[in-house]
């Protein structure tokens, strides 16, 4: 696939005020091409593509789906401020003697080159989806400058300051490079990229990349405003991806409002076409959208790729898949039998029939590690147990994404990762809590160091508090956990300590201790929790929050880096 730097337009040093013509070569791997001709007309340095070069550009767009011409300029100096312009030339613009048309009618990227005196910068100008392909480009300026290079690259809009030479990227409607640089405008993105969700296209994605600052401020959040919607992004690692489908008005002006010095790049580009992978002959998606969990709760359902569910993957923990289902019924079709097989006391390891499951509810949210999933599907395979359509689809998704492995003999093994599920039927507040609770389970499943940290706190917690928690898991009808399973108990202990802020832990557990089931079935232990103000749980929650904060910039009640 012609993806990264497939076309490269390399040109020698050209002084814009010079009237001599010059040329540069259009490099396409394996395709020899003649130099591009260059001339000066009306104070503009113009570059025209040959027929072969235009065909190469046409082939690039046919394979890539979009394109931009990126020009790099070194500014030697400019005596006075004034706007310069960079734009495309089309076939009708040329005559045998130079330019035949007035360039003022075409969009261009404008800039005051004096702000880049003795510096270099790059401009990427996207080709329009419905516009004819350019036959060349021009640079018009009074500045003394040199065009260093030009290349055809995938379309993007925004800015990228990660390299020594800053890049400013524009939609086909053009724009102006002006200070402050930490703002951009995505209004023209639909002119260059497909922005609607169909069976053949998926909306683009916004990328935010961060630069390292001094340690004291490394984790201070960056605040973005996209189309009036405020996003708080907590830097950790290289950056984050925000699918445009997650936002209310993504194709709008964008600004960095707080801690802009930490932003090294902010741009929008096409999403991976692999996201349009569906189960054979269906509209059931099998390729997950990689995102931060903070975007799942308010993701608009009308922008799902299917009807019954949307599928995500945690960007920071590969293999941890999130299912967001249309309702509890769909979720039960996927996971109810699993819930009984993996966790329900008295049923673990058993494949319950459809007749038994009829009218029963698994959980309002689910989490399963690769080993448990493999045990379930291997048991079904070995017994030739008739799974339902959603369970067979789940198996396909898990194998495709490496959570399960289908061995040569047909048996099922564990890969790496986990599955998490929430439902649209839950209230917004519950969805937020469930994403946090199940998210912690997902990390527990895939990170050995985290499991060890949890175990060290689990074994040193106030014994009476832990005894109450185990009995609570037993006597609460909607839970029914097998408390003899130490792995399960550590996992659930951790999730209950981290699913809400530390400040809410005491009130939550005291209220549970006062509830009917606690007072009638575990009264002495419940009264202990009330008398101590759930101090043991508060202490455990505090210790766990310190660990996840130091390691991942997460917090009790928050497994996400992006808040809305």
FENZIUR-V660368 format. One record per pair of residues at least 4 apart in sequence whose ideal C-beta (glycine too) atoms are under 6 Angstrom apart, sorted by the first residue. I is the first residue (numbers start at 0). J is the second residue. Records with the same first field share a line. If there is no record, write none. Layout:
BEGIN
I = J + J
END
This chain:
BEGIN
1 = 5 + 59 + 62 + 63
5 = 59
6 = 27 + 59 + 151
7 = 26 + 150
8 = 23 + 25 + 149 + 150
9 = 23 + 24 + 148
10 = 23 + 146
12 = 145
13 = 21 + 145 + 146
15 = 44 + 140 + 144
18 = 39
20 = 37 + 38
21 = 37
22 = 34 + 35 + 36 + 37
23 = 35
24 = 34
25 = 32 + 35 + 52
27 = 55
32 = 51 + 52
33 = 49
35 = 46 + 48
36 = 47
37 = 46
38 = 45
39 = 44
40 = 45 + 97 + 98
43 = 137 + 139
44 = 138
45 = 137
46 = 135 + 136
47 = 135
48 = 52 + 53 + 134 + 135
56 = 132
57 = 132
59 = 63 + 66 + 151
60 = 66
63 = 153
65 = 154 + 191 + 192 + 269
66 = 126 + 151 + 154
67 = 123 + 124 + 125 + 152 + 154
68 = 124 + 136 + 151
69 = 121 + 123 + 150 + 152
70 = 122 + 149
71 = 121 + 147 + 148
72 = 144 + 146
73 = 119 + 145 + 147
74 = 112 + 115 + 116 + 142 + 144
75 = 143 + 144
76 = 116 + 143
77 = 112 + 113 + 142
80 = 111 + 113
81 = 141
82 = 109 + 111
83 = 110 + 112 + 140
84 = 107 + 109 + 139
85 = 108 + 122 + 138
86 = 105 + 107 + 137
87 = 133 + 136
88 = 92 + 134 + 135 + 136 + 137
89 = 131 + 133 + 134
90 = 134
91 = 100
92 = 98 + 100
94 = 99
106 = 172 + 173
107 = 173
108 = 122 + 124 + 169 + 173
109 = 175
110 = 176
112 = 140 + 142
115 = 120
119 = 164
120 = 165
121 = 164 + 166
122 = 167
123 = 168
124 = 169
125 = 154 + 170 + 171 + 191
127 = 171 + 190
154 = 191
155 = 168 + 266 + 268
156 = 168 + 170 + 185 + 188 + 267
157 = 168 + 183 + 265 + 266 + 267
158 = 167 + 183
159 = 166 + 264 + 266
160 = 165 + 263
161 = 263 + 264
167 = 176
168 = 266
169 = 173 + 174
170 = 187 + 188 + 190 + 191
171 = 190 + 191
172 = 187 + 190
181 = 255 + 259
182 = 254
183 = 253
184 = 252
185 = 250 + 253 + 267
186 = 250
188 = 192 + 250 + 267
189 = 194 + 250
192 = 203 + 269
193 = 200
194 = 202
196 = 201 + 202 + 302
201 = 270 + 274 + 275
202 = 243 + 244
203 = 243 + 267 + 268 + 269 + 270
204 = 240 + 242 + 270
205 = 241 + 267
206 = 240 + 266
207 = 238 + 239 + 265
208 = 238 + 263 + 264
209 = 234 + 238 + 261 + 263
210 = 263
212 = 216 + 217 + 261
218 = 552
219 = 258
220 = 231 + 233
221 = 232 + 258 + 261
222 = 231 + 256 + 257
223 = 230 + 255
224 = 229 + 254 + 256
225 = 246 + 253
226 = 248 + 251
228 = 247
231 = 562
232 = 239 + 561
233 = 552 + 560
234 = 261
235 = 552 + 560
239 = 291
242 = 288
243 = 249
244 = 302
245 = 294 + 298
255 = 259 + 262
270 = 274
273 = 286
274 = 286
276 = 285 + 286
277 = 281 + 282 + 284
278 = 283 + 285 + 395
282 = 305
283 = 305 + 392
284 = 304 + 305 + 310
285 = 396 + 399
287 = 310 + 311 + 312 + 320
288 = 311
289 = 312 + 314
290 = 294 + 311 + 314
291 = 314 + 559 + 560 + 561
292 = 434 + 438 + 558 + 559
293 = 559 + 561 + 562
294 = 561
295 = 321 + 434
296 = 430 + 431 + 434
297 = 563
303 = 309
307 = 325 + 329
308 = 322 + 324
309 = 323
311 = 321
312 = 320
313 = 319
316 = 445
318 = 402 + 415 + 416
319 = 416 + 417 + 441
320 = 418
321 = 419
322 = 420
323 = 421
324 = 329 + 330 + 422
325 = 329 + 423
326 = 424
327 = 331 + 422 + 424
330 = 334 + 420 + 422
331 = 335 + 361
332 = 387 + 389
333 = 389 + 393
334 = 338 + 361 + 365 + 420
335 = 356 + 361
336 = 351
337 = 341 + 375
338 = 342 + 361 + 362
339 = 343 + 346 + 351
340 = 375
341 = 371
343 = 479
344 = 479 + 481
347 = 481
350 = 378 + 384
351 = 355 + 356
363 = 425
364 = 421 + 433 + 437
365 = 420
366 = 419 + 437 + 440
367 = 371 + 372 + 418
368 = 417 + 444
369 = 402 + 413 + 414 + 416
370 = 413
372 = 403
373 = 377 + 403 + 411 + 412 + 413
376 = 394 + 411
377 = 410 + 411
379 = 384 + 386
380 = 411
386 = 390 + 391
397 = 402 + 403
398 = 403 + 405
401 = 414
402 = 414 + 416
403 = 411 + 414
404 = 412 + 414
406 = 410 + 412
417 = 441 + 444
419 = 437 + 441
421 = 430 + 433 + 434
425 = 429 + 430
429 = 433
432 = 498
433 = 437
434 = 438
435 = 498 + 556 + 558
436 = 494 + 498
438 = 558
439 = 494 + 497
440 = 490 + 494
442 = 446 + 449
443 = 450 + 490
452 = 546
453 = 457 + 489 + 493
454 = 489
456 = 539 + 542
457 = 489 + 492
460 = 464 + 465 + 535 + 539
461 = 535
463 = 527
464 = 535 + 536
466 = 524
467 = 524 + 528
469 = 482
470 = 474 + 521
471 = 475
472 = 478 + 480 + 482
473 = 482
474 = 516 + 520
475 = 516
488 = 492
494 = 498
496 = 539 + 540 + 543
497 = 543 + 555
499 = 503 + 556
500 = 555 + 556
501 = 540 + 541 + 544 + 555
503 = 507
504 = 536 + 537 + 540
505 = 532 + 533 + 537
508 = 528 + 533 + 536
509 = 529 + 533
512 = 517 + 525 + 528 + 529
515 = 519
516 = 520
517 = 521 + 525
518 = 522 + 525
521 = 525
528 = 533
533 = 537
540 = 555
544 = 548 + 554 + 555
547 = 551 + 553
548 = 554
553 = 557 + 558
END
